[in-house]
Amino acid sequence: MGFLKKDSDFSSGEHFSVVSAECYFQGTLSVQGSLRVDGTLEGSVDNARHVIIGKDGKIVGDVTAELVVCGGSIQGNVCAERLEIMGKAAIIGDIRAKKMKVEEGGRIEGKCSIGEDKTED
């Protein structure tokens, strides 16, 4: 996954935020760049470009992002352009995404709406 690899180009203007394994955050996080969660975040994540939840990471709240890769758990609704659910991950909440990939063993409890929104005016 190349996210936050050692040779990342921080001069590119891409902003990275991290909730590390030792961290606990409570509140709404509005992220314009990318976010990696290896600790616990209680609250919503809004407007992120990429949200990566590590295998021990946990978000209790809604997540809105272009790309969400869940390796841990999300207890809340997810709205994304692309969603990837890893083999030991769990999402408890409703999902709305244009594209979704679920590895064997990934768990979803909630309603899923996948694909383009076909609502007519």
NORWO-V341803 format. One record per backbone hydrogen bond with DSSP energy under -0.5 kcal/mol. CO is the residue of the C=O (numbers start at 1). NH is the residue of the N-H. If there is no record, write none. Layout:
# NORWO-V341803
CO/NH + CO/NH
This chain:
# NORWO-V341803
1/3 + 2/5 + 5/8 + 8/10 + 9/12 + 10/13 + 15/34 + 17/36 + 18/20 + 19/38 + 19/39 + 20/23 + 23/40 + 25/42 + 28/30 + 29/31 + 29/46 + 33/49 + 33/50 + 34/17 + 35/52 + 36/19 + 36/38 + 37/54 + 39/58 + 40/25 + 41/43 + 41/60 + 42/27 + 44/29 + 44/46 + 45/64 + 46/31 + 48/66 + 49/66 + 49/67 + 50/35 + 51/53 + 51/69 + 52/37 + 52/54 + 53/71 + 54/57 + 57/73 + 58/41 + 59/61 + 59/75 + 60/43 + 62/45 + 63/79 + 64/48 + 65/81 + 66/81 + 66/82 + 67/51 + 68/70 + 68/84 + 69/53 + 69/71 + 70/86 + 72/90 + 73/59 + 74/76 + 74/92 + 75/61 + 77/63 + 78/96 + 79/65 + 80/98 + 81/98 + 81/99 + 82/68 + 83/101 + 84/70 + 84/86 + 85/103 + 86/89 + 89/107 + 90/74 + 91/93 + 91/109 + 92/76 + 94/78 + 95/113 + 96/80 + 97/115 + 99/83 + 101/85 + 103/106 + 107/91 + 109/93 + 111/95 + 113/97 + 116/118
